[in-house]
Amino acid sequence: MTGVCTALVTPMLPGGEVDWTTLRSHVECQIAAGIDGLVPVGTTGESPTLDQEEHLKVIEEVVKTAEGRVPVIAGTGANSTAEALQLTKEAEKRGADAFLQVAPYYNKPSQEGLYQHFARIAESTERPLMLYSIPGRCGVAIAVETVARLFAQFPQVNTIKEAGGDVTRVQELRTAAPGVNIVSGDDGLIGPFVAAGAEGVVSVAANFRPDVVLSYTTACREGRRAAAMEIWEQWHPLFTELVFMAGNPVTIKEVLYTAEKIPHPELRLPLVRMEETQRARVRSLLKDLEEAEA
């Protein structure tokens, strides 16, 4: 679970129903671009507002469309261990290759609670688990010592997605858990994370331009500093503003809609479409990027 894995959006129709046709075509476009993996129903996929039937159907449709061409790392985390276990079990039945397990949110468990939560899930499957530490959304980080403890005991716990914005964690994790795969959860930090020893990214920006994210990440991983800097200088708005201007997934859905890659910018409450001033900024940035590429 290295390289560039796309944190897939869940396209929706006006009124909020999942747009299954666009979801399938979006998966095909990602695979055609050479993406290394697909991550459905994470935060970018609006998992908090999908009911369990929809959640599992999204996974099923992505697996069916991918047809084994790339791994599908299904978001099956929850702040209830029982729910995370159930989602993981059902996603495995539907053919998911691996599972993204976010730290339980809102209830702020202790590190022992986090360990036991992830241990129960690891004991329930032989398929790989990608831990997901994002304290800004969850209120708690997965401590380096907890990652090391899980990595030492469960071979399937082999990757962590780091989205806390702290590059020093990469070296700390490499020291405490030699061999663990570390991927950035922030497009804007791909370069520093890879320089510190990370192996790739779970990317929001790749929904729009997987080719650019792949080229940049590959240049960083191969140590081609000049090439990486050239891509960054041309495309830095993609890795920054066009992902996080109005938060995720609000911004990336607006980008995809403006670029005519999805037919609607629909979100589910409590998320709403960005304001017109921000939409104008998106249009301006996309025009600048298009002209720079021409």
CORURBEL-V685851 format. One record per residue. N is the residue number from 1. RES is the residue in one small letter. SS is DSSP state (2 for helix, 1 for strand, 0 for the rest). OMEGA is omega in radians with two decimals (* if undefined). NEAR is the number of other ideal C-beta (glycine too) atoms within 8 Angstrom. Layout:
n:N res:RES ss:SS omega:OMEGA near:NEAR
n:N res:RES ss:SS omega:OMEGA near:NEAR
This chain:
n:1 res:m ss:0 omega:-3.13 near:12
n:2 res:t ss:0 omega:-3.10 near:8
n:3 res:g ss:1 omega:-3.14 near:9
n:4 res:v ss:1 omega:3.04 near:14
n:5 res:c ss:1 omega:-3.07 near:17
n:6 res:t ss:1 omega:3.00 near:14
n:7 res:a ss:1 omega:-2.95 near:13
n:8 res:l ss:0 omega:2.90 near:17
n:9 res:v ss:0 omega:2.98 near:13
n:10 res:t ss:0 omega:-3.13 near:12
n:11 res:p ss:0 omega:-3.12 near:12
n:12 res:m ss:1 omega:3.08 near:12
n:13 res:l ss:0 omega:3.03 near:9
n:14 res:p ss:0 omega:-3.04 near:5
n:15 res:g ss:0 omega:3.00 near:5
n:16 res:g ss:0 omega:3.07 near:7
n:17 res:e ss:0 omega:3.12 near:6
n:18 res:v ss:1 omega:3.11 near:12
n:19 res:d ss:0 omega:-3.03 near:13
n:20 res:w ss:2 omega:-3.13 near:7
n:21 res:t ss:2 omega:3.14 near:6
n:22 res:t ss:2 omega:3.09 near:10
n:23 res:l ss:2 omega:-3.12 near:16
n:24 res:r ss:2 omega:-3.13 near:10
n:25 res:s ss:2 omega:3.10 near:8
n:26 res:h ss:2 omega:3.09 near:14
n:27 res:v ss:2 omega:3.13 near:14
n:28 res:e ss:2 omega:3.13 near:9
n:29 res:c ss:2 omega:3.12 near:10
n:30 res:q ss:2 omega:-3.13 near:15
n:31 res:i ss:2 omega:3.13 near:12
n:32 res:a ss:2 omega:-3.14 near:6
n:33 res:a ss:0 omega:3.09 near:9
n:34 res:g ss:0 omega:-3.11 near:8
n:35 res:i ss:0 omega:-3.06 near:14
n:36 res:d ss:0 omega:-3.14 near:11
n:37 res:g ss:1 omega:-3.12 near:13
n:38 res:l ss:1 omega:-3.12 near:16
n:39 res:v ss:1 omega:3.10 near:16
n:40 res:p ss:0 omega:3.04 near:13
n:41 res:v ss:0 omega:2.82 near:14
n:42 res:g ss:0 omega:3.10 near:14
n:43 res:t ss:0 omega:3.13 near:13
n:44 res:t ss:0 omega:3.12 near:13
n:45 res:g ss:0 omega:3.09 near:16
n:46 res:e ss:0 omega:3.13 near:15
n:47 res:s ss:2 omega:-3.13 near:10
n:48 res:p ss:2 omega:-3.09 near:5
n:49 res:t ss:2 omega:2.98 near:7
n:50 res:l ss:0 omega:3.03 near:14
n:51 res:d ss:0 omega:-3.01 near:5
n:52 res:q ss:2 omega:3.12 near:8
n:53 res:e ss:2 omega:3.11 near:6
n:54 res:e ss:2 omega:-3.14 near:9
n:55 res:h ss:2 omega:-3.10 near:12
n:56 res:l ss:2 omega:3.11 near:12
n:57 res:k ss:2 omega:3.06 near:9
n:58 res:v ss:2 omega:3.11 near:15
n:59 res:i ss:2 omega:-3.11 near:15
n:60 res:e ss:2 omega:-3.12 near:10
n:61 res:e ss:2 omega:3.11 near:12
n:62 res:v ss:2 omega:3.11 near:15
n:63 res:v ss:2 omega:-3.12 near:11
n:64 res:k ss:2 omega:-3.11 near:8
n:65 res:t ss:2 omega:-3.13 near:10
n:66 res:a ss:2 omega:3.10 near:12
n:67 res:e ss:0 omega:3.07 near:5
n:68 res:g ss:0 omega:-3.10 near:3
n:69 res:r ss:0 omega:3.04 near:5
n:70 res:v ss:0 omega:3.11 near:10
n:71 res:p ss:1 omega:3.07 near:10
n:72 res:v ss:1 omega:-3.12 near:16
n:73 res:i ss:1 omega:-2.97 near:16
n:74 res:a ss:1 omega:3.01 near:14
n:75 res:g ss:1 omega:3.14 near:14
n:76 res:t ss:0 omega:3.13 near:13
n:77 res:g ss:0 omega:3.10 near:12
n:78 res:a ss:0 omega:3.07 near:9
n:79 res:n ss:0 omega:2.96 near:7
n:80 res:s ss:0 omega:-3.14 near:7
n:81 res:t ss:2 omega:3.14 near:11
n:82 res:a ss:2 omega:3.13 near:6
n:83 res:e ss:2 omega:3.11 near:9
n:84 res:a ss:2 omega:3.09 near:15
n:85 res:l ss:2 omega:-3.12 near:11
n:86 res:q ss:2 omega:3.12 near:9
n:87 res:l ss:2 omega:3.14 near:14
n:88 res:t ss:2 omega:3.12 near:14
n:89 res:k ss:2 omega:-3.09 near:10
n:90 res:e ss:2 omega:3.10 near:9
n:91 res:a ss:2 omega:3.09 near:13
n:92 res:e ss:2 omega:3.09 near:11
n:93 res:k ss:2 omega:-3.09 near:6
n:94 res:r ss:0 omega:2.97 near:10
n:95 res:g ss:0 omega:3.09 near:9
n:96 res:a ss:0 omega:-3.10 near:14
n:97 res:d ss:0 omega:-3.10 near:8
n:98 res:a ss:1 omega:-3.02 near:13
n:99 res:f ss:1 omega:3.04 near:18
n:100 res:l ss:1 omega:-3.06 near:15
n:101 res:q ss:1 omega:3.14 near:13
n:102 res:v ss:1 omega:3.04 near:12
n:103 res:a ss:0 omega:3.11 near:15
n:104 res:p ss:0 omega:-3.02 near:17
n:105 res:y ss:0 omega:3.06 near:10
n:106 res:y ss:0 omega:-3.10 near:7
n:107 res:n ss:0 omega:3.00 near:6
n:108 res:k ss:0 omega:3.13 near:6
n:109 res:p ss:0 omega:3.01 near:11
n:110 res:s ss:0 omega:3.09 near:5
n:111 res:q ss:2 omega:3.06 near:9
n:112 res:e ss:2 omega:3.09 near:7
n:113 res:g ss:2 omega:3.08 near:9
n:114 res:l ss:2 omega:3.13 near:15
n:115 res:y ss:2 omega:-3.10 near:11
n:116 res:q ss:2 omega:3.10 near:9
n:117 res:h ss:2 omega:-3.10 near:12
n:118 res:f ss:2 omega:3.12 near:15
n:119 res:a ss:2 omega:3.12 near:11
n:120 res:r ss:2 omega:-3.13 near:10
n:121 res:i ss:2 omega:3.12 near:15
n:122 res:a ss:2 omega:3.12 near:13
n:123 res:e ss:2 omega:-3.05 near:6
n:124 res:s ss:0 omega:-3.06 near:8
n:125 res:t ss:0 omega:3.02 near:11
n:126 res:e ss:0 omega:-3.12 near:3
n:127 res:r ss:0 omega:-3.04 near:10
n:128 res:p ss:1 omega:3.05 near:12
n:129 res:l ss:1 omega:2.99 near:16
n:130 res:m ss:1 omega:3.06 near:16
n:131 res:l ss:1 omega:-3.06 near:14
n:132 res:y ss:1 omega:-3.13 near:14
n:133 res:s ss:1 omega:-3.13 near:15
n:134 res:i ss:0 omega:-3.01 near:13
n:135 res:p ss:2 omega:3.13 near:10
n:136 res:g ss:2 omega:3.11 near:7
n:137 res:r ss:2 omega:-3.00 near:7
n:138 res:c ss:2 omega:-3.11 near:14
n:139 res:g ss:0 omega:3.13 near:7
n:140 res:v ss:0 omega:3.05 near:11
n:141 res:a ss:0 omega:3.01 near:8
n:142 res:i ss:0 omega:-3.05 near:11
n:143 res:a ss:0 omega:3.11 near:8
n:144 res:v ss:2 omega:-3.13 near:10
n:145 res:e ss:2 omega:3.12 near:8
n:146 res:t ss:2 omega:3.07 near:12
n:147 res:v ss:2 omega:-3.12 near:16
n:148 res:a ss:2 omega:3.14 near:12
n:149 res:r ss:2 omega:3.13 near:9
n:150 res:l ss:2 omega:-3.12 near:14
n:151 res:f ss:2 omega:-3.12 near:12
n:152 res:a ss:2 omega:-3.03 near:6
n:153 res:q ss:2 omega:-3.04 near:8
n:154 res:f ss:0 omega:-3.11 near:10
n:155 res:p ss:0 omega:3.14 near:4
n:156 res:q ss:0 omega:3.06 near:10
n:157 res:v ss:1 omega:-2.96 near:13
n:158 res:n ss:1 omega:-3.06 near:11
n:159 res:t ss:1 omega:2.98 near:14
n:160 res:i ss:1 omega:3.02 near:14
n:161 res:k ss:1 omega:-3.07 near:14
n:162 res:e ss:1 omega:-3.12 near:15
n:163 res:a ss:0 omega:3.11 near:11
n:164 res:g ss:0 omega:3.10 near:10
n:165 res:g ss:0 omega:-3.07 near:7
n:166 res:d ss:0 omega:-3.09 near:6
n:167 res:v ss:0 omega:-3.12 near:9
n:168 res:t ss:2 omega:3.12 near:7
n:169 res:r ss:2 omega:-3.10 near:10
n:170 res:v ss:2 omega:3.14 near:13
n:171 res:q ss:2 omega:3.12 near:9
n:172 res:e ss:2 omega:3.12 near:9
n:173 res:l ss:2 omega:3.14 near:15
n:174 res:r ss:2 omega:3.13 near:11
n:175 res:t ss:2 omega:-3.07 near:6
n:176 res:a ss:2 omega:-3.09 near:9
n:177 res:a ss:0 omega:-3.13 near:11
n:178 res:p ss:0 omega:3.14 near:5
n:179 res:g ss:0 omega:3.11 near:4
n:180 res:v ss:0 omega:3.07 near:13
n:181 res:n ss:1 omega:3.12 near:9
n:182 res:i ss:1 omega:3.08 near:14
n:183 res:v ss:1 omega:3.12 near:18
n:184 res:s ss:1 omega:3.01 near:16
n:185 res:g ss:0 omega:-3.06 near:11
n:186 res:d ss:0 omega:-3.13 near:10
n:187 res:d ss:2 omega:-3.09 near:14
n:188 res:g ss:2 omega:-3.10 near:8
n:189 res:l ss:2 omega:3.14 near:10
n:190 res:i ss:2 omega:-3.08 near:16
n:191 res:g ss:2 omega:3.12 near:10
n:192 res:p ss:2 omega:-3.14 near:8
n:193 res:f ss:2 omega:3.13 near:16
n:194 res:v ss:2 omega:3.11 near:14
n:195 res:a ss:2 omega:3.14 near:7
n:196 res:a ss:2 omega:3.07 near:10
n:197 res:g ss:0 omega:3.08 near:9
n:198 res:a ss:0 omega:-3.03 near:12
n:199 res:e ss:0 omega:-3.14 near:10
n:200 res:g ss:1 omega:-3.01 near:14
n:201 res:v ss:1 omega:2.83 near:16
n:202 res:v ss:1 omega:-2.83 near:14
n:203 res:s ss:1 omega:2.98 near:15
n:204 res:v ss:0 omega:-3.10 near:11
n:205 res:a ss:0 omega:-3.11 near:14
n:206 res:a ss:2 omega:3.01 near:15
n:207 res:n ss:2 omega:-3.10 near:17
n:208 res:f ss:2 omega:-3.10 near:12
n:209 res:r ss:2 omega:3.11 near:9
n:210 res:p ss:2 omega:-3.13 near:16
n:211 res:d ss:2 omega:-3.13 near:8
n:212 res:v ss:2 omega:-3.14 near:11
n:213 res:v ss:2 omega:3.09 near:17
n:214 res:l ss:2 omega:-3.12 near:15
n:215 res:s ss:2 omega:-3.12 near:9
n:216 res:y ss:2 omega:-3.12 near:15
n:217 res:t ss:2 omega:3.13 near:15
n:218 res:t ss:2 omega:3.12 near:8
n:219 res:a ss:2 omega:3.10 near:12
n:220 res:c ss:2 omega:-3.09 near:13
n:221 res:r ss:2 omega:-3.12 near:9
n:222 res:e ss:0 omega:3.10 near:6
n:223 res:g ss:0 omega:3.11 near:5
n:224 res:r ss:0 omega:-2.97 near:8
n:225 res:r ss:2 omega:-3.11 near:7
n:226 res:a ss:2 omega:3.13 near:6
n:227 res:a ss:2 omega:3.12 near:8
n:228 res:a ss:2 omega:-3.13 near:12
n:229 res:m ss:2 omega:3.12 near:8
n:230 res:e ss:2 omega:3.11 near:8
n:231 res:i ss:2 omega:-3.11 near:12
n:232 res:w ss:2 omega:-3.10 near:11
n:233 res:e ss:2 omega:3.14 near:7
n:234 res:q ss:2 omega:-2.93 near:9
n:235 res:w ss:2 omega:-3.04 near:12
n:236 res:h ss:2 omega:3.07 near:8
n:237 res:p ss:2 omega:3.10 near:10
n:238 res:l ss:2 omega:-3.09 near:14
n:239 res:f ss:2 omega:-3.04 near:14
n:240 res:t ss:0 omega:-3.04 near:10
n:241 res:e ss:2 omega:-3.04 near:9
n:242 res:l ss:2 omega:3.00 near:15
n:243 res:v ss:2 omega:-2.92 near:14
n:244 res:f ss:2 omega:-3.07 near:9
n:245 res:m ss:0 omega:3.12 near:11
n:246 res:a ss:0 omega:-3.13 near:9
n:247 res:g ss:0 omega:-3.09 near:8
n:248 res:n ss:0 omega:0.14 near:10
n:249 res:p ss:0 omega:-3.10 near:14
n:250 res:v ss:2 omega:-3.04 near:13
n:251 res:t ss:2 omega:-3.07 near:17
n:252 res:i ss:2 omega:3.07 near:16
n:253 res:k ss:2 omega:3.09 near:13
n:254 res:e ss:2 omega:3.10 near:15
n:255 res:v ss:2 omega:-3.13 near:13
n:256 res:l ss:2 omega:3.12 near:13
n:257 res:y ss:2 omega:-3.13 near:12
n:258 res:t ss:2 omega:3.14 near:10
n:259 res:a ss:0 omega:3.11 near:8
n:260 res:e ss:0 omega:3.07 near:4
n:261 res:k ss:0 omega:2.93 near:9
n:262 res:i ss:0 omega:-3.03 near:12
n:263 res:p ss:0 omega:-3.09 near:6
n:264 res:h ss:0 omega:3.09 near:10
n:265 res:p ss:0 omega:-2.97 near:9
n:266 res:e ss:0 omega:3.05 near:12
n:267 res:l ss:0 omega:3.06 near:12
n:268 res:r ss:0 omega:3.06 near:9
n:269 res:l ss:0 omega:0.26 near:6
n:270 res:p ss:0 omega:3.07 near:3
n:271 res:l ss:0 omega:3.10 near:10
n:272 res:v ss:0 omega:-3.13 near:6
n:273 res:r ss:0 omega:-3.12 near:7
n:274 res:m ss:0 omega:-3.12 near:10
n:275 res:e ss:0 omega:-3.06 near:6
n:276 res:e ss:2 omega:3.11 near:5
n:277 res:t ss:2 omega:3.11 near:6
n:278 res:q ss:2 omega:3.08 near:12
n:279 res:r ss:2 omega:3.11 near:12
n:280 res:a ss:2 omega:3.10 near:8
n:281 res:r ss:2 omega:3.08 near:10
n:282 res:v ss:2 omega:-3.14 near:15
n:283 res:r ss:2 omega:-3.13 near:9
n:284 res:s ss:2 omega:-3.14 near:8
n:285 res:l ss:2 omega:3.14 near:11
n:286 res:l ss:2 omega:3.09 near:12
n:287 res:k ss:2 omega:3.12 near:8
n:288 res:d ss:2 omega:-3.14 near:9
n:289 res:l ss:2 omega:3.12 near:12
n:290 res:e ss:2 omega:-3.13 near:8
n:291 res:e ss:2 omega:3.14 near:7
n:292 res:a ss:2 omega:-3.11 near:7
n:293 res:e ss:2 omega:-3.06 near:6
n:294 res:a ss:0 omega:* near:4
